[in-house]
Amino acid sequence: MEKTPRSDVENRSAPDSAGIGSKTYGTVSADRQKEMSGLEFVQGLVDGTLPLNMIAQTLGYDVTEAVSGRVVVTVEPSDAHLNPSGTVHGGLVATLLDSCMGLAVQSTLEKGLGQTTVEFKITLIRPITPQTGPIKAEGVVLNRGRRIGTAEGRLTDGEGRLLAHGTTTCLIFQS
């Protein structure tokens, strides 16, 4: 079911081929974001009441779980994600880990606060191919201060094997 567009949310429908169901894509206005806690915002991405960002549509990933300090992002790798060597491009891995870790920090913020990634580091452990099947990136907050939040992320396959991991530092600011 497609969500009804609101003046403070720019929505675009997901194509049927996206595989994410009835999620919408676009941006949430800064004014609307200020009205929500970080957890309310991230949970809106999970339940589809808020649109996912456009890169989620481009790469075919979804935000599937959110509690305070923990966020899960999932995708099923396809041929569209491959690098010239025939394995999943590290950019997909970086995007998934950056997203889950940043959103984990976001999920701890009060109304009127925002965050942005200052730096992140990832380590690729195993090759990923379309035959790997669905993969899950889980971000967990390590520390949340007044101005800086840190988180770690783990990318695993359906059998729980570690494929990649990372850390992030996020700047927290008045939005």
GROMACS elastic network, one bead per residue, 0.5 to 0.9 nm:
[ bonds ]
;  ai    aj funct       b0    kb
    1    21     6  0.84422   500
    1    22     6  0.54667   500
    1    23     6  0.84274   500
    2     5     6  0.89233   500
    2    13     6  0.68567   500
    2    14     6  0.87777   500
    2    22     6  0.59211   500
    2    23     6  0.74425   500
    2    24     6  0.71779   500
    3    11     6  0.80181   500
    3    13     6  0.84168   500
    3    22     6  0.80504   500
    3    23     6  0.80748   500
    3    24     6  0.70826   500
    3    48     6  0.80056   500
    3    49     6  0.72058   500
    3    50     6  0.86049   500
    3    51     6  0.88269   500
    4    11     6  0.82976   500
    5     8     6  0.84051   500
    5     9     6  0.64922   500
    5    10     6  0.66866   500
    5    11     6  0.58984   500
    5    12     6  0.85933   500
    6     9     6  0.52418   500
    6    10     6  0.71663   500
    6    11     6  0.81577   500
    7    10     6  0.72645   500
    7    29     6  0.87711   500
    8    27     6  0.87225   500
    8    28     6  0.63557   500
    8    29     6  0.52543   500
    8    30     6  0.84132   500
    8    31     6  0.75737   500
    8    32     6  0.62455   500
    9    26     6  0.72901   500
    9    27     6  0.59677   500
    9    29     6  0.58927   500
    9    32     6  0.79772   500
    9    50     6  0.77449   500
    9    51     6  0.76901   500
   10    25     6  0.77454   500
   10    26     6  0.50976   500
   10    27     6  0.53783   500
   10    28     6  0.65229   500
   10    29     6  0.79303   500
   10    51     6  0.78261   500
   11    24     6  0.58486   500
   11    25     6  0.52838   500
   11    27     6  0.70395   500
   11    28     6  0.86386   500
   11    50     6  0.85324   500
   11    51     6  0.62096   500
   11    52     6  0.88326   500
   12    24     6  0.55386   500
   12    26     6  0.58934   500
   12    51     6  0.80567   500
   12    54     6  0.88419   500
   13    16     6  0.89328   500
   13    22     6  0.77711   500
   13    23     6  0.72081   500
   13    25     6  0.63506   500
   13    26     6  0.88875   500
   14    17     6  0.80283   500
   14    18     6  0.63297   500
   14    19     6  0.86121   500
   14    20     6  0.76244   500
   14    21     6  0.75612   500
   14    22     6  0.68435   500
   14    23     6  0.62284   500
   14    24     6  0.55544   500
   14    25     6  0.67303   500
   14    57     6  0.71027   500
   15    18     6  0.54969   500
   15    19     6  0.82231   500
   15    20     6  0.89198   500
   15    21     6  0.87629   500
   15    57     6  0.87678   500
   16    19     6  0.66015   500
   16    20     6  0.82093   500
   16    21     6  0.73003   500
   16    22     6  0.86832   500
   17    20     6  0.83370   500
   17    21     6  0.89874   500
   18    21     6  0.74361   500
   18    57     6  0.70125   500
   18    58     6  0.86382   500
   18    59     6  0.89085   500
   18    60     6  0.59237   500
   18    61     6  0.87967   500
   19    60     6  0.73225   500
   19    61     6  0.89864   500
   20    23     6  0.62430   500
   20    57     6  0.87145   500
   20    60     6  0.73298   500
   20    61     6  0.76727   500
   20    62     6  0.68594   500
   21    24     6  0.89463   500
   22    48     6  0.75553   500
   23    45     6  0.85513   500
   23    47     6  0.84942   500
   23    48     6  0.54574   500
   23    49     6  0.84175   500
   23    50     6  0.84624   500
   23    51     6  0.67692   500
   23    52     6  0.72333   500
   23    62     6  0.86257   500
   24    48     6  0.70423   500
   24    49     6  0.85999   500
   24    50     6  0.74921   500
   24    52     6  0.62286   500
   24    53     6  0.86875   500
   24    57     6  0.85998   500
   25    50     6  0.82609   500
   25    53     6  0.55507   500
   25    54     6  0.55783   500
   25    55     6  0.88351   500
   25    56     6  0.78455   500
   25    57     6  0.67425   500
   26    50     6  0.86840   500
   26    51     6  0.54507   500
   26    52     6  0.61879   500
   26    53     6  0.53360   500
   26    54     6  0.57096   500
   27    50     6  0.83891   500
   27    51     6  0.64326   500
   27    52     6  0.73109   500
   27    53     6  0.60911   500
   27    54     6  0.78824   500
   28    31     6  0.83348   500
   28    32     6  0.65385   500
   28    33     6  0.65795   500
   28    50     6  0.72634   500
   28    51     6  0.71871   500
   28    52     6  0.89578   500
   28    53     6  0.88221   500
   29    32     6  0.52673   500
   29    33     6  0.62711   500
   29    34     6  0.87590   500
   30    33     6  0.50515   500
   30    34     6  0.62600   500
   30    35     6  0.89397   500
   30   175     6  0.75637   500
   31    34     6  0.52475   500
   31    35     6  0.68112   500
   31   175     6  0.88948   500
   32    35     6  0.53059   500
   32    36     6  0.70726   500
   33    36     6  0.54420   500
   33    37     6  0.78401   500
   33    38     6  0.82510   500
   33    41     6  0.70143   500
   33   111     6  0.79653   500
   33   112     6  0.76568   500
   33   113     6  0.89238   500
   33   114     6  0.86524   500
   33   175     6  0.84879   500
   34    37     6  0.75469   500
   34   111     6  0.56681   500
   34   113     6  0.71795   500
   34   114     6  0.84191   500
   34   175     6  0.67394   500
   35   111     6  0.60924   500
   35   112     6  0.70128   500
   36    39     6  0.78712   500
   36    40     6  0.57369   500
   36    41     6  0.60561   500
   36   110     6  0.77835   500
   36   111     6  0.52755   500
   36   112     6  0.75976   500
   37    40     6  0.51712   500
   37    41     6  0.63075   500
   37    42     6  0.87921   500
   37   106     6  0.85597   500
   37   107     6  0.75702   500
   37   108     6  0.79957   500
   37   109     6  0.60187   500
   37   112     6  0.74393   500
   37   113     6  0.79624   500
   38    41     6  0.50565   500
   38    42     6  0.62401   500
   38    43     6  0.85270   500
   38    68     6  0.86186   500
   38   103     6  0.82958   500
   38   105     6  0.83064   500
   38   108     6  0.59667   500
   38   110     6  0.60955   500
   38   111     6  0.68026   500
   38   112     6  0.88505   500
   38   113     6  0.77597   500
   38   114     6  0.77627   500
   39    42     6  0.51798   500
   39    43     6  0.59461   500
   39    44     6  0.83955   500
   39    66     6  0.74267   500
   39    67     6  0.69217   500
   39    68     6  0.61369   500
   39    69     6  0.86171   500
   39   103     6  0.88248   500
   39   104     6  0.86940   500
   39   106     6  0.68859   500
   39   108     6  0.62752   500
   39   109     6  0.70656   500
   39   110     6  0.82398   500
   40    43     6  0.51686   500
   40    44     6  0.60907   500
   40    45     6  0.88372   500
   40   107     6  0.75845   500
   41    44     6  0.51346   500
   41    45     6  0.66742   500
   41    50     6  0.75990   500
   41   106     6  0.83001   500
   41   107     6  0.75780   500
   42    45     6  0.51127   500
   42    46     6  0.65175   500
   42    47     6  0.89071   500
   42    50     6  0.85571   500
   42    63     6  0.82213   500
   42    65     6  0.87246   500
   42    66     6  0.64677   500
   42    67     6  0.85560   500
   42    71     6  0.82147   500
   42   103     6  0.67943   500
   42   104     6  0.84984   500
   42   106     6  0.74499   500
   42   107     6  0.62302   500
   43    47     6  0.61717   500
   43    48     6  0.83422   500
   43    49     6  0.84823   500
   43    50     6  0.85301   500
   43    63     6  0.87782   500
   43    64     6  0.88477   500
   43    65     6  0.75751   500
   43    66     6  0.57686   500
   43    67     6  0.77292   500
   43   107     6  0.83865   500
   44    47     6  0.52797   500
   44    48     6  0.57698   500
   44    51     6  0.78675   500
   44    52     6  0.89922   500
   45    48     6  0.52829   500
   45    49     6  0.65668   500
   45    50     6  0.51127   500
   45    51     6  0.61091   500
   45    52     6  0.57898   500
   45    53     6  0.89782   500
   45    62     6  0.84927   500
   45    63     6  0.63809   500
   45    64     6  0.81373   500
   45    66     6  0.89478   500
   46    49     6  0.79519   500
   46    50     6  0.81569   500
   46    52     6  0.85808   500
   46    62     6  0.77459   500
   46    63     6  0.52796   500
   46    64     6  0.51310   500
   46    65     6  0.61371   500
   46    66     6  0.70277   500
   47    50     6  0.76927   500
   47    63     6  0.88222   500
   47    64     6  0.79995   500
   47    65     6  0.89002   500
   48    51     6  0.64029   500
   48    52     6  0.78688   500
   51    54     6  0.86830   500
   52    55     6  0.82696   500
   52    56     6  0.63398   500
   52    57     6  0.76020   500
   52    62     6  0.77382   500
   52    63     6  0.79382   500
   53    56     6  0.55572   500
   53    57     6  0.71626   500
   54    57     6  0.51462   500
   54    58     6  0.63382   500
   54    59     6  0.87496   500
   55    59     6  0.60148   500
   55    60     6  0.80259   500
   55    61     6  0.83975   500
   55    95     6  0.88444   500
   56    59     6  0.53219   500
   56    60     6  0.54667   500
   56    61     6  0.50304   500
   56    62     6  0.64999   500
   56    63     6  0.86792   500
   57    61     6  0.67768   500
   57    62     6  0.83864   500
   58    61     6  0.82226   500
   59    75     6  0.82348   500
   59    80     6  0.82884   500
   59    81     6  0.76163   500
   59    92     6  0.74831   500
   60    74     6  0.88699   500
   60    75     6  0.64010   500
   60    76     6  0.78577   500
   60    77     6  0.86555   500
   61    73     6  0.68382   500
   61    74     6  0.55895   500
   61    76     6  0.76513   500
   61    96     6  0.79736   500
   62    72     6  0.85873   500
   62    73     6  0.55772   500
   62    74     6  0.54161   500
   62    75     6  0.65408   500
   63    66     6  0.79564   500
   63    71     6  0.75306   500
   63    72     6  0.60115   500
   63    74     6  0.64966   500
   63    99     6  0.88247   500
   63   100     6  0.80181   500
   64    71     6  0.77303   500
   64    72     6  0.56732   500
   64    73     6  0.57248   500
   64    74     6  0.67570   500
   65    70     6  0.79143   500
   65    71     6  0.54937   500
   65    73     6  0.72795   500
   65   138     6  0.89845   500
   66    69     6  0.79482   500
   66    70     6  0.58395   500
   66    72     6  0.65804   500
   66   103     6  0.85740   500
   66   104     6  0.77043   500
   66   107     6  0.74928   500
   67    70     6  0.53682   500
   67    71     6  0.65519   500
   67   104     6  0.81536   500
   67   107     6  0.70012   500
   67   108     6  0.88028   500
   68    71     6  0.80546   500
   68   104     6  0.71505   500
   68   105     6  0.84145   500
   68   106     6  0.86650   500
   68   107     6  0.51376   500
   68   108     6  0.54517   500
   68   109     6  0.88799   500
   68   141     6  0.88040   500
   69   103     6  0.84283   500
   69   105     6  0.61409   500
   69   106     6  0.80021   500
   69   107     6  0.57595   500
   69   108     6  0.57231   500
   69   139     6  0.79150   500
   69   140     6  0.56069   500
   69   141     6  0.50420   500
   69   142     6  0.83862   500
   69   144     6  0.89670   500
   69   151     6  0.86134   500
   70   100     6  0.80167   500
   70   101     6  0.80691   500
   70   103     6  0.80074   500
   70   105     6  0.80080   500
   70   107     6  0.74186   500
   70   108     6  0.89496   500
   70   138     6  0.71040   500
   70   139     6  0.55503   500
   70   141     6  0.65765   500
   71    99     6  0.88047   500
   71   100     6  0.54742   500
   71   101     6  0.72622   500
   71   102     6  0.88454   500
   71   103     6  0.63544   500
   71   104     6  0.50741   500
   71   105     6  0.88735   500
   71   107     6  0.79129   500
   71   137     6  0.82510   500
   71   138     6  0.58162   500
   71   139     6  0.52976   500
   71   140     6  0.68288   500
   72    99     6  0.89619   500
   72   100     6  0.58604   500
   72   101     6  0.88323   500
   72   103     6  0.88967   500
   72   104     6  0.84789   500
   72   136     6  0.67151   500
   72   137     6  0.55967   500
   72   139     6  0.63733   500
   73    96     6  0.65493   500
   73    97     6  0.82593   500
   73    99     6  0.74636   500
   73   100     6  0.58486   500
   73   135     6  0.85779   500
   73   136     6  0.58833   500
   73   137     6  0.51402   500
   73   138     6  0.65248   500
   73   139     6  0.84217   500
   74    96     6  0.78109   500
   74   134     6  0.70782   500
   74   135     6  0.57643   500
   74   137     6  0.62040   500
   74   138     6  0.87127   500
   75    96     6  0.85477   500
   75   133     6  0.86935   500
   75   134     6  0.57116   500
   75   135     6  0.56450   500
   75   136     6  0.67965   500
   75   137     6  0.87135   500
   76   130     6  0.72888   500
   76   132     6  0.83342   500
   76   133     6  0.57382   500
   76   135     6  0.60587   500
   76   136     6  0.88235   500
   77    80     6  0.78061   500
   77    81     6  0.62578   500
   77    82     6  0.83716   500
   77    88     6  0.71453   500
   77   128     6  0.78732   500
   77   129     6  0.65748   500
   77   131     6  0.79999   500
   77   132     6  0.75035   500
   77   133     6  0.65938   500
   77   134     6  0.66594   500
   77   135     6  0.75466   500
   78    81     6  0.56018   500
   78    82     6  0.72950   500
   78    88     6  0.81024   500
   78   129     6  0.73946   500
   78   131     6  0.83965   500
   78   133     6  0.87359   500
   79    82     6  0.54300   500
   79    86     6  0.83219   500
   79    87     6  0.87596   500
   79    88     6  0.81018   500
   79   129     6  0.80922   500
   79   130     6  0.64682   500
   80    83     6  0.88024   500
   80    88     6  0.86527   500
   81    87     6  0.79350   500
   81    88     6  0.52651   500
   81    89     6  0.59826   500
   81    91     6  0.88311   500
   81    92     6  0.70111   500
   81   129     6  0.85576   500
   81   130     6  0.84016   500
   82    85     6  0.75561   500
   82    86     6  0.54067   500
   82    87     6  0.51244   500
   82    89     6  0.53367   500
   82   129     6  0.75034   500
   82   130     6  0.84538   500
   83    86     6  0.55053   500
   83    87     6  0.57420   500
   83    88     6  0.58640   500
   83    90     6  0.81809   500
   84    87     6  0.76455   500
   84    89     6  0.84682   500
   85    88     6  0.86091   500
   85    89     6  0.88556   500
   86    89     6  0.85090   500
   86   129     6  0.74197   500
   87    90     6  0.88173   500
   87   127     6  0.63307   500
   87   128     6  0.57004   500
   87   129     6  0.50546   500
   87   130     6  0.81009   500
   88    91     6  0.83648   500
   88    92     6  0.71773   500
   88    93     6  0.80056   500
   88   127     6  0.72822   500
   88   128     6  0.53110   500
   88   129     6  0.55039   500
   88   130     6  0.77057   500
   89    92     6  0.57568   500
   89    93     6  0.71562   500
   89   128     6  0.84508   500
   90    93     6  0.50236   500
   90    94     6  0.60647   500
   90    95     6  0.85243   500
   90   124     6  0.77767   500
   91    95     6  0.60136   500
   91    96     6  0.85461   500
   92    95     6  0.50916   500
   92    96     6  0.61693   500
   92    97     6  0.86075   500
   93    96     6  0.52322   500
   93    97     6  0.61775   500
   93    98     6  0.84545   500
   93   122     6  0.83339   500
   93   124     6  0.81742   500
   93   137     6  0.85629   500
   93   155     6  0.78195   500
   93   164     6  0.75268   500
   94    97     6  0.52514   500
   94    98     6  0.58696   500
   94    99     6  0.83371   500
   94   120     6  0.87835   500
   94   121     6  0.84663   500
   94   122     6  0.67489   500
   94   166     6  0.85395   500
   95    98     6  0.51205   500
   95    99     6  0.59050   500
   95   100     6  0.85525   500
   96    99     6  0.51558   500
   96   100     6  0.61729   500
   96   101     6  0.85254   500
   96   136     6  0.84663   500
   96   137     6  0.61177   500
   96   138     6  0.88453   500
   96   155     6  0.81530   500
   97   100     6  0.52871   500
   97   101     6  0.59630   500
   97   102     6  0.82730   500
   97   120     6  0.89001   500
   97   122     6  0.77924   500
   97   137     6  0.59842   500
   97   138     6  0.75471   500
   97   139     6  0.71292   500
   97   152     6  0.84528   500
   97   153     6  0.58006   500
   97   154     6  0.73116   500
   97   155     6  0.72158   500
   97   164     6  0.86779   500
   97   165     6  0.74969   500
   97   166     6  0.67381   500
   97   167     6  0.83384   500
   97   168     6  0.88972   500
   98   101     6  0.53801   500
   98   102     6  0.58568   500
   98   103     6  0.82988   500
   98   117     6  0.78552   500
   98   120     6  0.71143   500
   98   121     6  0.89456   500
   98   122     6  0.89507   500
   98   139     6  0.85803   500
   98   153     6  0.81398   500
   98   166     6  0.83195   500
   98   167     6  0.84605   500
   98   168     6  0.73427   500
   99   102     6  0.53081   500
   99   103     6  0.59017   500
   99   104     6  0.83672   500
   99   137     6  0.86413   500
   99   139     6  0.82037   500
  100   103     6  0.52284   500
  100   104     6  0.60081   500
  100   105     6  0.87769   500
  100   137     6  0.63251   500
  100   138     6  0.59252   500
  100   140     6  0.80375   500
  100   152     6  0.89179   500
  100   153     6  0.69659   500
  101   104     6  0.50415   500
  101   105     6  0.65055   500
  101   106     6  0.86694   500
  101   137     6  0.86916   500
  101   138     6  0.74089   500
  101   140     6  0.64025   500
  101   141     6  0.72588   500
  101   150     6  0.81756   500
  101   151     6  0.55380   500
  101   152     6  0.61688   500
  101   153     6  0.58432   500
  101   166     6  0.85586   500
  101   167     6  0.75296   500
  101   168     6  0.66531   500
  101   169     6  0.89944   500
  102   105     6  0.52208   500
  102   106     6  0.61636   500
  102   107     6  0.86715   500
  102   115     6  0.76244   500
  102   116     6  0.71813   500
  102   117     6  0.65890   500
  102   139     6  0.77338   500
  102   141     6  0.89030   500
  102   149     6  0.88742   500
  102   150     6  0.86162   500
  102   151     6  0.75366   500
  102   168     6  0.74605   500
  102   169     6  0.84365   500
  102   170     6  0.69761   500
  103   107     6  0.59956   500
  103   108     6  0.88605   500
  103   115     6  0.88372   500
  103   139     6  0.76993   500
  104   107     6  0.51375   500
  104   108     6  0.70629   500
  104   138     6  0.87091   500
  104   139     6  0.56924   500
  104   140     6  0.58322   500
  104   141     6  0.59493   500
  104   151     6  0.72362   500
  105   108     6  0.55783   500
  105   109     6  0.71664   500
  105   115     6  0.75509   500
  105   139     6  0.85632   500
  105   140     6  0.78619   500
  105   141     6  0.59144   500
  105   142     6  0.89491   500
  105   143     6  0.86975   500
  105   144     6  0.72139   500
  105   149     6  0.61456   500
  105   150     6  0.71448   500
  105   151     6  0.68478   500
  105   170     6  0.74830   500
  105   172     6  0.88534   500
  106   109     6  0.54631   500
  106   110     6  0.88455   500
  106   113     6  0.85923   500
  106   114     6  0.69318   500
  106   115     6  0.63398   500
  106   116     6  0.88053   500
  106   149     6  0.89868   500
  106   172     6  0.87574   500
  107   110     6  0.85576   500
  108   141     6  0.85144   500
  108   144     6  0.76417   500
  109   112     6  0.82376   500
  109   113     6  0.60447   500
  109   114     6  0.71656   500
  109   115     6  0.84083   500
  109   144     6  0.89136   500
  109   172     6  0.84319   500
  110   113     6  0.59242   500
  110   114     6  0.86191   500
  111   114     6  0.84847   500
  111   175     6  0.88656   500
  112   173     6  0.85872   500
  112   174     6  0.59089   500
  112   175     6  0.53944   500
  113   172     6  0.68288   500
  113   173     6  0.55995   500
  113   175     6  0.50810   500
  114   171     6  0.83323   500
  114   172     6  0.57743   500
  114   173     6  0.53771   500
  114   174     6  0.61418   500
  114   175     6  0.53101   500
  115   148     6  0.87010   500
  115   149     6  0.84606   500
  115   170     6  0.61213   500
  115   171     6  0.54117   500
  115   173     6  0.60590   500
  115   174     6  0.86077   500
  115   175     6  0.84399   500
  116   169     6  0.86015   500
  116   170     6  0.53109   500
  116   171     6  0.54297   500
  116   172     6  0.68505   500
  116   173     6  0.84215   500
  117   120     6  0.72384   500
  117   168     6  0.69742   500
  117   169     6  0.60805   500
  117   171     6  0.63555   500
  118   168     6  0.76061   500
  118   169     6  0.56160   500
  118   170     6  0.51972   500
  118   171     6  0.61644   500
  119   167     6  0.85238   500
  119   168     6  0.57992   500
  119   169     6  0.54791   500
  119   170     6  0.71513   500
  120   166     6  0.70375   500
  120   167     6  0.55678   500
  120   169     6  0.63252   500
  120   170     6  0.86873   500
  121   165     6  0.84284   500
  121   166     6  0.53204   500
  121   167     6  0.54871   500
  121   168     6  0.65457   500
  122   153     6  0.86900   500
  122   164     6  0.69770   500
  122   165     6  0.56246   500
  122   167     6  0.66946   500
  122   168     6  0.88442   500
  123   163     6  0.87770   500
  123   164     6  0.54783   500
  123   165     6  0.54445   500
  123   166     6  0.60905   500
  124   127     6  0.77252   500
  124   163     6  0.63822   500
  124   165     6  0.68217   500
  124   166     6  0.87974   500
  125   162     6  0.70160   500
  125   163     6  0.50226   500
  125   164     6  0.50089   500
  125   165     6  0.78248   500
  126   161     6  0.89728   500
  126   162     6  0.75470   500
  126   164     6  0.69937   500
  127   132     6  0.87882   500
  127   163     6  0.71863   500
  128   131     6  0.78757   500
  128   132     6  0.59337   500
  128   133     6  0.88000   500
  128   157     6  0.89374   500
  128   163     6  0.73832   500
  129   132     6  0.53061   500
  129   133     6  0.77967   500
  130   133     6  0.59485   500
  130   134     6  0.84772   500
  131   134     6  0.89104   500
  132   135     6  0.76542   500
  132   157     6  0.68028   500
  132   158     6  0.80735   500
  133   157     6  0.70540   500
  133   158     6  0.69955   500
  134   156     6  0.88945   500
  134   157     6  0.63546   500
  134   158     6  0.62459   500
  135   155     6  0.68405   500
  135   156     6  0.56842   500
  135   158     6  0.63370   500
  135   163     6  0.87997   500
  136   154     6  0.79831   500
  136   155     6  0.55152   500
  136   156     6  0.53848   500
  136   157     6  0.63972   500
  136   158     6  0.78080   500
  136   160     6  0.89733   500
  137   153     6  0.65494   500
  137   154     6  0.55506   500
  137   156     6  0.65484   500
  137   164     6  0.88992   500
  137   165     6  0.86658   500
  138   152     6  0.82612   500
  138   153     6  0.53706   500
  138   154     6  0.53691   500
  138   155     6  0.64984   500
  138   156     6  0.83572   500
  139   151     6  0.65450   500
  139   152     6  0.56526   500
  139   154     6  0.67026   500
  139   155     6  0.89444   500
  139   167     6  0.89123   500
  140   150     6  0.87187   500
  140   151     6  0.53972   500
  140   152     6  0.55196   500
  140   153     6  0.63378   500
  140   154     6  0.87943   500
  141   144     6  0.70154   500
  141   149     6  0.73915   500
  141   150     6  0.59385   500
  141   152     6  0.64724   500
  141   153     6  0.88205   500
  142   149     6  0.76672   500
  142   150     6  0.54303   500
  142   152     6  0.67057   500
  143   148     6  0.81345   500
  143   149     6  0.55961   500
  143   150     6  0.52370   500
  143   151     6  0.68748   500
  144   147     6  0.81218   500
  144   148     6  0.63478   500
  144   150     6  0.64350   500
  144   151     6  0.85681   500
  145   148     6  0.52313   500
  145   149     6  0.57631   500
  145   150     6  0.86527   500
  145   172     6  0.83197   500
  146   149     6  0.79572   500
  146   172     6  0.69554   500
  146   173     6  0.85645   500
  147   170     6  0.83476   500
  147   171     6  0.58534   500
  147   173     6  0.66117   500
  148   169     6  0.68651   500
  148   170     6  0.56485   500
  148   172     6  0.55576   500
  148   173     6  0.88636   500
  149   168     6  0.81857   500
  149   169     6  0.58701   500
  149   170     6  0.50713   500
  149   171     6  0.65510   500
  149   172     6  0.69167   500
  150   167     6  0.72837   500
  150   168     6  0.55395   500
  150   170     6  0.61520   500
  150   171     6  0.89980   500
  151   166     6  0.84826   500
  151   167     6  0.57034   500
  151   168     6  0.54139   500
  151   169     6  0.68686   500
  151   170     6  0.83513   500
  152   165     6  0.74574   500
  152   166     6  0.56234   500
  152   168     6  0.63762   500
  153   164     6  0.83779   500
  153   165     6  0.54222   500
  153   166     6  0.50981   500
  153   167     6  0.61529   500
  153   168     6  0.83162   500
  154   162     6  0.69221   500
  154   163     6  0.77532   500
  154   164     6  0.61284   500
  154   166     6  0.66473   500
  155   160     6  0.88592   500
  155   161     6  0.83821   500
  155   162     6  0.59973   500
  155   163     6  0.54546   500
  155   164     6  0.50807   500
  155   165     6  0.58864   500
  155   166     6  0.86532   500
  156   159     6  0.76596   500
  156   160     6  0.53256   500
  156   161     6  0.52488   500
  156   163     6  0.52706   500
  156   164     6  0.71804   500
  156   165     6  0.87736   500
  157   160     6  0.52842   500
  157   161     6  0.55249   500
  157   162     6  0.69396   500
  157   163     6  0.69480   500
  158   161     6  0.74784   500
  160   163     6  0.89578   500
  162   165     6  0.75510   500
